[in-house]
């Protein structure tokens, strides 16, 4: 609650109680005795200046009750009281819950021009068939106690459980808001510069409608803050949001418990070309028969709405969707089961503390053609050229939007799971930072921050970038803004693949990912543990560069454990990367290792422990490295650097073995057992190693008299430093 309002309320309460100056501390309504109690048993208008500041609604009251509060008043909904109308209060007032109810036929159940304090030692209910708002205040709604149940019985769109012009602040008590309507309705909302704060108590919101919102402070100047108490959200409609704000969502404590079962809603989009012409249309891709040469042909004869609308960027369901999201404490529990559902989404996200248990189970959205038609194409050619690059929208536990966005995970514990087709644990459209620069993380630490554990078990789905041409008569299309005038009977879509993702023909698929970032990844500290189960499931992927300065990475993946479109630089950290179907480390550019402890394993043919594209190199300047690959590391490029290395054929047995590499330190590395004996290539490098010296076999027992690094069987006789 804003401090200014707290002080004003304290003075008003003292005046109402006749106690003079306000005392210290947070003052509560129940601490004061209100003189001159007035019982209200009939509809009408009442004034605190003439009959006192303490009103009690009792019995069955038919019609509206209007109260002029004066400085401040209390209105008690007594046990068994039922108001069949609207309670309107002019001024600041406390609504004391004591077992009564309001069923309104007007615009709202409770309406106040000033601050409304919801309090009491019992329960109260608010509903109405015609009422579009349960409780509305031209200022603030402050919840101090009691149990307040708000039911939106109307089917009207844009109905609200609580609507405030300034702020909603809950210190204690219980507020439940229920809507079963199929239309878009909102639990708590306000206009620009308004705020929603939960400091204690329980705010329980259940909404069933399409694109409904539990809390909707939907302006850039709005804030939503959770510092204590419990926020419980159950959203069942497609495109619904538990918390939605274009402004800031901040959480420092309390519990956020959200269950999101809805999928996505198809959005209509208009496109304006360079000459100002507006086009709004699309077609769906209805078949996917792969042809030779990387070309995909689709049957495009099926149009949506006769081809007059474009479906673009479907509105997806989120537990939390904010302009900025900053969480430093508390507990977050989210379950998303609908198609393309997301846990937490933002333009920019900072997670510096707290405990997270998030799972998403839905598959991806359908793939649509976004048709961008230039006027010049319509007049000078016999076809309309359509350029698109669309990925299907997939489910994700954590998601940022926009190439300029940032996601920073510097603290907290995370248990993340994506089980649906193409599901992703962390999906950053911009950059991703894990840990704190300069912080130290050792495998022997008692705890880790951040500590991220994620699992994906979904499969991949077809999805690619392409160019499409519509053939037919464009004479009429050139003179209208409706693409339906075109003849589409001979339409075809020519698919042009793009790079990134997957084991083979990977441009054609939206894949289940562990952690993915579009513009770069930097890991400094903490622990990241990722397991992916199916084809296309890369562990840690950057569509740009990646830098690992420290921290612990344990990656067991069906696809590449680490994949970068540009340079990968490893300066430190402890990395275990075991792939069952692709490379352990894969870069489309260079891999540079300056330090760290690295295990890299893959027996999948013809994959490598360290893979770079032709013309690029694996450069070793430092670090302790043991790698096993089906093929030689760097075989398409080269191996360089100031630190010597060994690479040669090696037989892997069905029992784990230790190898001994001699350099500045004597280092022992554990080679895991294979399910059956196999041959591959060993890649090894340690500081001070003599060029070409092969590691010696130590046997199947752990070394004795050596210092355990504490990371997947690494031992050394030297001093352990990160």
MIPA-682322 format. One record per residue (C-alpha): y, x, z; residue number from 1. Coordinates in Angstrom, 2 decimals. Layout:
BEGIN
yy,xx,zz,resi
Y,X,Z,NUM
...
***
This chain:
BEGIN
yy,xx,zz,resi
0.00,0.00,0.00,1
3.47,1.38,-0.84,2
5.15,2.77,2.31,3
8.36,0.85,1.63,4
6.52,-2.46,1.59,5
4.59,-1.55,4.74,6
7.82,-1.06,6.66,7
9.33,-4.30,5.33,8
6.19,-6.25,6.20,9
6.16,-4.76,9.71,10
9.73,-5.95,10.35,11
8.97,-9.42,8.99,12
5.87,-9.74,11.13,13
7.75,-8.66,14.23,14
10.49,-11.17,13.50,15
7.88,-13.87,13.01,16
6.30,-12.99,16.35,17
9.62,-12.63,18.10,18
8.86,-9.06,19.21,19
11.95,-7.31,17.93,20
11.64,-3.88,16.31,21
8.44,-2.91,14.55,22
5.97,-0.76,16.41,23
4.23,2.35,15.15,24
1.17,2.27,12.94,25
-0.14,-0.14,10.35,26
0.57,-3.69,11.52,27
-1.85,-6.47,10.78,28
-1.17,-10.21,10.59,29
-3.76,-11.13,13.24,30
-1.95,-9.01,15.84,31
0.91,-11.49,16.05,32
1.28,-14.97,17.49,33
3.16,-17.34,15.20,34
5.12,-19.98,17.18,35
5.77,-23.57,16.05,36
2.46,-24.34,14.38,37
2.63,-27.09,11.73,38
-0.46,-28.95,10.53,39
-0.45,-29.99,6.86,40
-2.71,-32.91,5.99,41
-0.96,-34.27,2.89,42
0.57,-33.00,-0.32,43
4.27,-32.28,-0.29,44
6.98,-29.70,0.33,45
7.44,-27.88,3.63,46
9.95,-25.33,4.93,47
9.43,-22.63,7.54,48
13.11,-22.89,8.50,49
12.65,-26.45,9.75,50
9.08,-26.76,11.00,51
8.08,-23.18,11.87,52
6.36,-20.24,10.22,53
2.73,-21.10,11.02,54
1.13,-23.70,8.74,55
-2.43,-24.99,8.97,56
-4.04,-26.86,6.07,57
-6.66,-29.23,7.42,58
-8.73,-32.10,6.12,59
-8.82,-33.30,2.51,60
-5.46,-32.91,0.81,61
-4.93,-34.47,-2.61,62
-2.14,-32.88,-4.64,63
0.05,-29.78,-4.54,64
1.47,-28.19,-1.40,65
4.74,-26.27,-1.65,66
6.04,-24.08,1.19,67
9.41,-22.34,1.54,68
8.39,-19.34,3.61,69
11.83,-18.18,4.68,70
11.54,-14.66,6.09,71
7.76,-14.84,6.39,72
5.06,-17.41,7.18,73
1.34,-17.76,7.68,74
-0.79,-20.41,5.96,75
-4.24,-21.02,7.44,76
-7.01,-22.60,5.40,77
-8.80,-24.22,8.30,78
-12.51,-24.87,8.56,79
-13.39,-27.79,6.30,80
-9.92,-28.01,4.75,81
-9.90,-28.77,1.01,82
-6.76,-28.75,-1.10,83
-7.14,-30.48,-4.47,84
-4.05,-28.91,-5.96,85
-1.95,-25.74,-6.04,86
-0.63,-23.95,-2.97,87
2.85,-22.65,-3.93,88
4.78,-20.37,-1.60,89
8.39,-19.34,-2.06,90
8.72,-16.00,-0.28,91
6.37,-13.67,1.58,92
3.35,-15.19,3.27,93
-0.06,-14.54,4.78,94
-3.03,-16.64,3.62,95
-5.39,-16.84,6.61,96
-9.01,-17.52,5.66,97
-10.73,-19.73,8.23,98
-13.21,-21.77,6.21,99
-11.02,-23.80,3.85,100
-10.90,-24.14,0.08,101
-8.48,-24.78,-2.77,102
-9.54,-26.42,-6.03,103
-6.54,-26.49,-8.34,104
-5.85,-28.48,-11.47,105
-2.60,-26.65,-12.19,106
-1.87,-23.20,-13.57,107
-3.09,-21.42,-10.42,108
-4.81,-22.01,-7.10,109
-2.29,-19.97,-5.08,110
1.12,-18.96,-6.35,111
3.74,-16.88,-4.54,112
7.20,-15.64,-5.44,113
6.90,-12.84,-2.90,114
4.15,-10.79,-1.33,115
0.92,-12.59,-0.46,116
-1.23,-11.13,2.33,117
-4.86,-12.27,2.16,118
-6.31,-12.02,5.65,119
-8.23,-13.97,8.28,120
-11.40,-14.02,10.37,121
-13.38,-16.38,8.13,122
-13.82,-17.33,4.50,123
-11.75,-19.14,1.91,124
-12.47,-20.15,-1.67,125
-10.14,-20.65,-4.61,126
-11.09,-22.36,-7.87,127
-10.09,-25.01,-10.35,128
-11.09,-26.38,-13.69,129
-7.66,-26.05,-15.26,130
-6.32,-23.12,-13.24,131
-6.05,-19.96,-15.36,132
-5.17,-17.83,-12.33,133
-6.81,-17.81,-8.92,134
-4.06,-16.02,-6.98,135
-0.76,-15.01,-8.57,136
2.14,-13.15,-6.99,137
5.52,-12.27,-8.43,138
5.35,-9.20,-6.21,139
2.29,-7.83,-4.39,140
-1.09,-9.12,-3.20,141
-2.15,-7.27,-0.05,142
-5.68,-7.81,1.30,143
-6.02,-7.15,5.05,144
-9.15,-9.09,5.99,145
-11.24,-12.21,5.62,146
-13.54,-13.22,2.79,147
-11.79,-14.63,-0.26,148
-13.90,-16.05,-3.09,149
-12.14,-16.73,-6.40,150
-13.95,-18.62,-9.14,151
-12.51,-18.99,-12.62,152
-13.95,-22.33,-13.69,153
-11.92,-22.59,-16.88,154
-13.30,-21.49,-20.26,155
-9.81,-20.52,-21.42,156
-9.12,-17.06,-22.77,157
-6.97,-14.69,-20.69,158
-7.61,-16.31,-17.33,159
-7.12,-14.09,-14.26,160
-8.68,-13.94,-10.82,161
-5.61,-12.18,-9.37,162
-2.40,-11.49,-11.24,163
0.39,-9.40,-9.68,164
3.79,-8.39,-10.98,165
3.95,-5.29,-8.79,166
0.73,-4.29,-7.01,167
-2.69,-5.27,-5.73,168
-3.57,-3.32,-2.56,169
-6.74,-3.91,-0.55,170
-7.07,-2.37,2.92,171
-9.99,-4.39,4.28,172
-11.82,-7.68,3.87,173
-13.77,-9.00,0.91,174
-12.48,-10.39,-2.37,175
-14.98,-11.73,-4.88,176
-13.99,-12.85,-8.36,177
-16.50,-14.67,-10.58,178
-16.18,-15.80,-14.19,179
-19.06,-17.25,-16.20,180
-16.95,-18.11,-19.26,181
-17.78,-16.56,-22.63,182
-14.09,-15.90,-23.34,183
-12.12,-12.80,-22.39,184
-11.10,-13.16,-18.74,185
-9.84,-10.64,-16.19,186
-10.49,-10.04,-12.52,187
-7.31,-8.24,-11.40,188
-4.37,-7.55,-13.69,189
-0.65,-6.90,-13.90,190
2.10,-5.96,-16.38,191
3.61,-2.55,-17.08,192
4.38,-0.37,-14.04,193
1.98,-2.39,-11.89,194
-0.72,-0.82,-9.74,195
-4.14,-1.67,-8.33,196
-5.24,0.21,-5.19,197
-8.43,-0.13,-3.18,198
-8.24,1.63,0.20,199
-10.94,-0.30,2.03,200
-13.02,-3.45,2.06,201
-15.04,-4.86,-0.84,202
-13.71,-5.95,-4.22,203
-16.61,-7.63,-6.01,204
-15.99,-8.73,-9.62,205
-18.49,-10.44,-11.92,206
-17.46,-11.38,-15.48,207
-19.62,-12.72,-18.31,208
-17.15,-12.99,-21.19,209
-16.74,-10.99,-24.36,210
-14.20,-8.17,-23.90,211
-13.67,-9.27,-20.29,212
-12.19,-6.79,-17.80,213
-12.86,-6.44,-14.10,214
-9.56,-4.63,-13.51,215
-7.11,-4.52,-16.39,216
-3.91,-2.54,-15.75,217
-3.49,-2.13,-19.46,218
-0.21,-0.29,-19.87,219
0.50,3.44,-19.94,220
2.74,3.07,-16.88,221
0.03,1.35,-14.81,222
-2.20,3.02,-12.22,223
-5.56,2.15,-10.69,224
-6.59,4.01,-7.53,225
-9.78,3.94,-5.48,226
-9.48,5.88,-2.21,227
-11.86,3.90,0.01,228
-13.92,0.77,0.24,229
-16.30,-0.55,-2.41,230
-15.49,-1.62,-5.96,231
-18.47,-3.55,-7.33,232
-18.43,-4.57,-10.98,233
-20.92,-6.66,-12.98,234
-19.85,-7.07,-16.62,235
-22.15,-9.00,-18.94,236
-20.13,-9.58,-22.11,237
-20.03,-7.47,-25.26,238
-17.09,-5.07,-25.31,239
-16.41,-5.65,-21.61,240
-14.72,-3.07,-19.40,241
-15.21,-2.72,-15.66,242
-11.87,-0.95,-15.26,243
-9.46,-0.71,-18.19,244
-6.09,0.98,-18.18,245
-3.97,2.83,-20.70,246
-2.45,4.60,-17.70,247
-4.14,6.56,-14.92,248
-7.36,5.90,-13.03,249
-7.71,8.02,-9.90,250
-10.54,8.09,-7.37,251
-10.50,10.13,-4.16,252
-13.04,8.23,-2.08,253
-15.03,5.03,-1.70,254
-17.82,3.67,-3.87,255
-17.66,2.51,-7.48,256
-20.79,0.51,-8.29,257
-20.82,-0.85,-11.85,258
-23.49,-2.64,-13.88,259
-22.55,-3.07,-17.55,260
-25.02,-5.05,-19.65,261
-22.93,-6.01,-22.70,262
-22.91,-4.28,-26.08,263
-20.10,-3.84,-28.59,264
-17.79,-6.20,-30.48,265
-17.01,-5.79,-34.18,266
-13.30,-5.13,-34.66,267
-11.26,-6.04,-37.76,268
-8.98,-3.41,-39.20,269
-6.34,-3.42,-41.93,270
-5.61,-0.31,-43.96,271
-2.23,0.33,-45.54,272
-2.20,2.74,-48.46,273
0.59,5.14,-49.46,274
2.27,2.45,-51.56,275
2.33,-0.11,-48.75,276
-0.51,-2.26,-50.04,277
-2.75,-3.63,-47.29,278
-6.51,-3.76,-47.74,279
-8.96,-5.23,-45.27,280
-12.60,-5.34,-46.32,281
-15.93,-3.61,-45.93,282
-19.62,-3.66,-46.81,283
-22.64,-2.90,-44.65,284
-25.32,-0.36,-45.42,285
-28.52,-2.37,-45.57,286
-31.17,0.13,-46.65,287
-31.81,3.84,-46.32,288
-34.18,5.24,-48.90,289
-33.77,9.00,-49.13,290
-33.65,10.46,-52.63,291
-33.78,14.06,-53.78,292
-30.88,16.45,-53.64,293
-29.51,15.13,-50.37,294
-28.34,11.88,-51.98,295
-28.76,8.59,-50.17,296
-28.67,5.26,-52.00,297
-27.83,2.04,-50.18,298
-28.05,-1.56,-51.24,299
-24.45,-2.75,-50.86,300
-24.82,-6.25,-52.24,301
-24.61,-7.80,-48.78,302
-20.97,-8.25,-47.78,303
-19.50,-9.22,-44.43,304
-17.39,-12.37,-44.72,305
-17.43,-12.21,-48.55,306
-16.11,-8.67,-48.37,307
-12.70,-9.62,-47.05,308
-12.76,-7.80,-43.72,309
-13.26,-4.25,-42.52,310
-15.35,-3.54,-39.46,311
-14.10,-0.35,-37.87,312
-14.41,1.36,-34.48,313
-16.28,-1.38,-32.62,314
-14.97,-2.27,-29.16,315
-17.56,-0.81,-26.79,316
-18.41,-1.66,-23.21,317
-17.31,0.79,-20.49,318
-17.61,0.91,-16.73,319
-14.25,2.76,-16.63,320
-11.92,3.27,-19.60,321
-8.62,4.98,-18.83,322
-5.80,6.83,-20.48,323
-6.40,9.55,-17.90,324
-9.24,9.65,-15.39,325
-9.11,11.93,-12.34,326
-11.91,11.77,-9.75,327
-11.95,14.14,-6.79,328
-14.15,12.30,-4.30,329
-16.26,9.27,-3.54,330
-19.47,8.01,-5.10,331
-19.86,6.65,-8.63,332
-22.94,4.62,-9.57,333
-23.02,3.20,-13.12,334
-25.74,1.45,-15.11,335
-25.01,0.64,-18.77,336
-27.77,-1.10,-20.71,337
-25.97,-2.53,-23.75,338
-25.66,-1.06,-27.23,339
-23.24,1.90,-27.32,340
-22.32,1.38,-23.65,341
-20.33,4.14,-21.95,342
-20.07,5.10,-18.30,343
-16.64,6.70,-17.92,344
-14.27,7.13,-20.87,345
-10.75,8.51,-21.15,346
-8.30,10.32,-23.37,347
-8.26,13.07,-20.75,348
-10.73,13.41,-17.87,349
-10.75,15.64,-14.78,350
-13.73,15.45,-12.43,351
-13.21,17.81,-9.48,352
-15.42,16.24,-6.83,353
-17.55,13.28,-5.86,354
-21.11,12.18,-6.49,355
-22.14,10.62,-9.82,356
-25.28,8.66,-10.70,357
-24.81,7.36,-14.25,358
-27.36,6.09,-16.75,359
-26.92,4.60,-20.21,360
-29.81,2.93,-22.01,361
-28.41,1.32,-25.16,362
-28.77,2.45,-28.75,363
-25.94,3.11,-31.23,364
-23.73,0.69,-33.15,365
-24.54,-0.18,-36.75,366
-23.14,2.09,-39.46,367
-20.32,0.56,-41.47,368
-18.38,1.60,-44.54,369
-14.67,2.02,-43.89,370
-13.08,1.38,-47.28,371
-9.87,3.25,-48.03,372
-8.63,2.26,-51.50,373
-5.55,3.90,-53.01,374
-3.42,1.85,-55.42,375
-3.50,4.66,-58.00,376
-7.28,4.37,-58.14,377
-7.07,0.69,-58.90,378
-4.67,1.07,-61.83,379
-5.84,4.27,-63.46,380
-9.61,4.15,-63.03,381
-12.45,1.73,-63.52,382
-13.55,2.10,-59.92,383
-12.18,2.35,-56.40,384
-12.85,5.69,-54.71,385
-13.85,5.30,-51.10,386
-13.90,8.31,-48.76,387
-15.44,7.96,-45.33,388
-16.83,10.10,-42.58,389
-18.29,7.78,-39.98,390
-20.69,8.44,-37.13,391
-22.40,5.54,-35.47,392
-20.99,4.88,-32.00,393
-23.58,5.98,-29.46,394
-23.95,5.48,-25.73,395
-22.68,8.20,-23.39,396
-22.43,8.77,-19.64,397
-19.08,10.60,-19.94,398
-16.86,10.25,-23.03,399
-13.42,11.45,-24.08,400
-11.62,10.26,-27.22,401
-9.37,12.10,-29.66,402
-9.47,15.67,-30.95,403
-6.66,16.67,-28.59,404
-8.42,15.34,-25.50,405
-9.70,17.44,-22.63,406
-12.62,17.01,-20.24,407
-12.66,19.30,-17.21,408
-15.61,19.14,-14.78,409
-14.74,21.50,-11.92,410
-16.62,19.96,-9.01,411
-19.01,17.25,-7.89,412
-22.71,16.50,-8.21,413
-24.00,14.66,-11.28,414
-27.24,12.88,-12.10,415
-26.86,11.67,-15.70,416
-29.36,9.96,-18.00,417
-29.27,8.65,-21.59,418
-32.44,6.89,-22.71,419
-31.34,4.99,-25.82,420
-31.41,6.08,-29.46,421
-28.78,8.80,-30.12,422
-27.65,8.60,-26.49,423
-25.54,11.43,-25.09,424
-25.01,12.68,-21.57,425
-21.55,14.18,-22.09,426
-19.65,13.54,-25.33,427
-16.23,15.18,-25.56,428
-14.17,14.45,-28.67,429
-11.91,17.36,-27.74,430
-12.54,20.34,-25.47,431
-14.86,20.66,-22.48,432
-14.46,22.94,-19.45,433
-17.17,23.29,-16.80,434
-16.42,25.07,-13.52,435
-13.46,27.08,-12.27,436
-12.24,30.23,-13.96,437
-12.86,33.29,-11.77,438
-15.27,31.50,-9.41,439
-18.65,33.08,-8.70,440
-22.00,31.28,-8.89,441
-25.28,32.96,-7.90,442
-28.80,31.50,-8.14,443
-29.25,32.11,-4.41,444
-26.25,29.93,-3.47,445
-27.10,27.07,-1.13,446
-25.22,24.57,-3.30,447
-23.35,24.42,-6.57,448
-20.10,22.81,-7.66,449
-20.13,21.33,-10.16,450
-23.84,20.64,-10.18,451
-24.77,18.71,-13.35,452
-28.25,17.46,-14.15,453
-28.79,15.46,-17.31,454
-31.70,14.03,-19.32,455
-31.90,12.44,-22.77,456
-35.07,10.73,-23.95,457
-33.84,8.80,-26.98,458
-34.53,9.48,-30.64,459
-32.16,10.17,-33.53,460
-30.89,7.64,-36.07,461
-29.71,7.90,-39.68,462
-25.96,8.34,-40.05,463
-23.94,10.54,-42.39,464
-20.66,11.27,-44.08,465
-20.35,10.10,-47.65,466
-18.20,9.10,-50.57,467
-18.70,5.78,-52.24,468
-17.63,4.32,-55.58,469
-17.51,0.63,-56.43,470
-18.15,0.08,-60.12,471
-16.99,-3.06,-61.92,472
-13.94,-4.84,-63.19,473
-10.79,-3.99,-61.24,474
-8.32,-5.89,-63.37,475
-7.93,-8.68,-60.83,476
-8.32,-6.41,-57.83,477
-5.28,-4.41,-58.88,478
-3.10,-7.48,-58.56,479
-4.32,-8.69,-55.20,480
-4.98,-7.40,-51.69,481
-8.43,-8.93,-51.53,482
-11.27,-6.63,-52.54,483
-13.59,-9.62,-52.96,484
-12.17,-9.97,-56.48,485
-14.20,-6.91,-57.50,486
-17.64,-7.16,-59.06,487
-20.08,-5.37,-56.76,488
-23.40,-6.16,-58.37,489
-23.89,-2.56,-59.54,490
-22.37,-0.88,-56.51,491
-23.97,2.27,-55.16,492
-23.25,4.72,-52.37,493
-23.57,8.43,-52.99,494
-24.12,10.34,-49.78,495
-22.77,13.84,-49.30,496
-24.17,15.52,-46.19,497
-22.05,17.46,-43.71,498
-23.00,20.17,-41.23,499
-24.15,19.93,-37.65,500
-27.00,18.63,-35.51,501
-30.71,18.09,-35.91,502
-33.68,20.18,-36.97,503
-33.71,19.46,-40.68,504
-31.53,17.33,-42.92,505
-29.47,17.21,-39.75,506
-26.26,16.01,-41.39,507
-27.92,12.65,-41.93,508
-28.48,11.77,-38.28,509
-26.73,10.80,-35.12,510
-28.69,12.73,-32.53,511
-29.45,12.40,-28.83,512
-27.40,15.18,-27.22,513
-27.23,16.71,-23.81,514
-23.65,17.98,-23.79,515
-21.46,17.90,-26.89,516
-17.82,18.88,-27.49,517
-15.93,18.81,-30.77,518
-13.19,21.44,-30.25,519
-14.71,23.95,-27.85,520
-16.73,24.58,-24.68,521
-15.91,26.94,-21.80,522
-18.24,27.35,-18.82,523
-16.99,29.32,-15.81,524
-19.07,28.37,-12.78,525
-21.38,25.76,-11.30,526
-24.78,24.71,-12.53,527
-25.76,22.80,-15.68,528
-29.36,21.61,-16.07,529
-30.23,19.71,-19.25,530
-33.51,18.33,-20.56,531
-33.86,16.66,-23.97,532
-37.11,15.08,-25.11,533
-36.87,14.36,-28.84,534
-35.94,15.71,-32.27,535
-32.20,16.34,-32.57,536
-31.76,16.69,-28.82,537
-29.62,19.79,-28.43,538
-28.77,20.88,-24.90,539
-25.23,22.28,-25.09,540
-23.33,21.98,-28.38,541
-19.86,22.91,-29.53,542
-18.55,21.96,-32.96,543
-16.15,24.91,-32.56,544
-16.39,27.96,-30.25,545
-18.16,28.37,-26.93,546
-17.52,30.82,-24.10,547
-19.80,31.25,-21.08,548
-18.17,33.37,-18.38,549
-20.43,32.43,-15.49,550
-22.44,29.74,-13.82,551
-26.07,28.74,-14.14,552
-27.50,27.05,-17.23,553
-31.07,25.77,-17.27,554
-31.84,24.16,-20.61,555
-35.24,22.79,-21.69,556
-34.72,21.09,-25.03,557
-36.54,19.66,-28.03,558
-33.88,21.10,-30.34,559
-31.46,24.03,-29.99,560
-30.72,24.77,-26.36,561
-27.28,26.17,-27.23,562
-25.64,25.43,-30.60,563
-22.18,26.37,-31.87,564
-20.48,25.82,-35.19,565
-18.31,28.88,-34.57,566
-18.52,31.97,-32.35,567
-20.56,32.03,-29.14,568
-19.44,34.54,-26.47,569
-21.42,35.14,-23.28,570
-19.64,37.24,-20.65,571
-21.76,36.38,-17.63,572
-23.82,33.77,-15.90,573
-27.52,33.02,-15.60,574
-29.03,31.24,-18.59,575
-32.54,29.92,-19.09,576
-32.98,28.41,-22.57,577
-36.41,27.16,-23.66,578
-36.71,25.13,-26.87,579
-39.87,23.33,-27.92,580
-38.71,22.65,-31.47,581
-35.83,24.88,-32.55,582
-33.81,27.97,-31.60,583
-32.95,28.90,-28.05,584
-29.45,30.06,-29.13,585
-28.07,29.07,-32.53,586
-24.64,29.89,-33.90,587
-23.31,29.24,-37.37,588
-21.09,32.28,-36.78,589
-21.48,35.24,-34.37,590
-23.18,35.59,-30.99,591
-21.62,38.18,-28.68,592
-23.26,39.01,-25.34,593
-21.16,41.12,-22.95,594
-22.98,40.32,-19.72,595
-25.15,37.88,-17.82,596
-28.86,37.26,-17.28,597
-30.48,35.54,-20.24,598
-33.92,34.08,-20.88,599
-34.43,32.70,-24.40,600
-37.75,31.20,-25.54,601
-39.03,29.31,-28.55,602
-42.42,29.31,-30.24,603
-41.50,26.75,-32.88,604
-41.88,28.10,-36.41,605
-39.78,29.72,-37.82,606
-37.25,29.63,-34.98,607
-35.59,32.47,-33.09,608
-34.47,33.33,-29.60,609
-31.04,34.20,-31.05,610
-30.16,32.78,-34.48,611
-27.03,33.45,-36.54,612
-26.20,32.55,-40.12,613
-26.24,35.03,-42.97,614
-23.28,37.41,-42.82,615
-22.97,37.13,-39.04,616
-24.32,39.20,-36.17,617
-25.85,39.12,-32.71,618
-23.76,41.71,-30.85,619
-25.11,43.11,-27.55,620
-22.58,44.92,-25.37,621
-24.10,44.16,-21.98,622
-26.32,41.85,-19.99,623
-29.99,41.53,-19.09,624
-31.89,39.81,-21.91,625
-35.49,38.76,-22.40,626
-36.23,36.59,-25.41,627
-39.29,35.33,-27.25,628
-39.08,33.79,-30.71,629
-41.47,32.80,-33.46,630
-39.28,34.88,-35.79,631
-37.12,37.93,-35.20,632
-33.75,37.31,-33.62,633
-30.84,37.73,-36.02,634
-33.16,37.78,-39.02,635
-30.65,36.02,-41.31,636
-27.78,38.18,-40.10,637
-27.75,41.46,-38.18,638
-27.89,42.90,-34.67,639
-25.12,45.18,-33.44,640
-23.31,46.29,-30.29,641
-23.00,49.17,-27.83,642
-26.05,48.31,-25.72,643
-29.45,49.28,-27.00,644
-32.19,46.73,-27.55,645
-35.86,46.44,-28.43,646
-37.38,43.93,-30.84,647
-41.01,43.81,-31.87,648
-44.09,41.63,-32.18,649
-45.57,40.27,-28.97,650
-48.59,38.17,-28.01,651
-48.00,35.36,-25.51,652
-50.94,34.41,-23.35,653
-51.92,31.37,-21.32,654
-50.85,33.06,-18.07,655
-47.36,34.12,-17.10,656
-46.74,37.85,-17.29,657
-44.04,40.24,-16.17,658
-42.49,42.93,-18.37,659
-40.73,46.02,-17.06,660
-37.66,47.29,-18.90,661
-36.16,50.61,-17.89,662
-32.47,51.36,-18.06,663
-29.71,51.95,-15.53,664
-31.79,49.57,-13.40,665
-35.47,48.84,-13.67,666
-35.64,45.19,-14.59,667
-38.64,42.88,-14.53,668
-38.66,39.74,-16.59,669
-41.17,36.90,-16.39,670
-42.61,35.71,-19.70,671
-43.78,32.08,-19.26,672
-47.30,31.06,-20.23,673
-48.01,29.26,-23.49,674
-50.33,26.25,-23.75,675
-52.45,28.40,-26.05,676
-52.26,32.03,-27.07,677
-49.56,32.68,-29.65,678
-47.84,35.53,-31.37,679
-44.11,35.98,-31.69,680
-41.32,38.50,-31.34,681
-39.96,39.96,-28.13,682
-36.25,40.70,-27.92,683
-35.16,42.75,-24.90,684
-31.99,44.54,-23.84,685
-30.81,45.90,-20.46,686
-27.96,48.26,-19.54,687
-28.88,51.92,-20.03,688
-31.89,51.13,-22.18,689
-33.11,53.82,-24.55,690
-33.07,52.69,-28.15,691
-36.44,51.51,-29.36,692
-38.19,51.73,-25.99,693
-40.52,48.80,-25.58,694
-40.79,47.10,-22.18,695
-44.00,47.92,-20.34,696
-46.43,45.27,-19.19,697
-46.41,44.84,-15.41,698
-49.18,42.26,-15.21,699
-49.58,38.67,-14.07,700
-48.40,39.17,-10.48,701
-44.80,39.27,-9.33,702
-43.40,42.77,-8.72,703
-43.51,44.07,-5.16,704
-40.83,46.10,-3.48,705
-38.20,44.83,-5.87,706
-35.17,42.59,-5.38,707
-35.49,39.07,-6.67,708
-32.47,37.86,-8.57,709
-33.68,34.37,-7.81,710
-33.54,33.13,-11.37,711
-36.75,32.25,-13.23,712
-38.60,35.41,-12.26,713
-35.92,38.08,-12.81,714
-36.38,41.12,-10.55,715
-34.47,44.38,-10.33,716
-34.45,47.52,-8.20,717
-30.70,47.88,-8.66,718
-27.74,46.20,-7.03,719
-27.38,42.57,-8.07,720
-24.01,41.65,-9.47,721
-23.02,38.74,-11.66,722
***
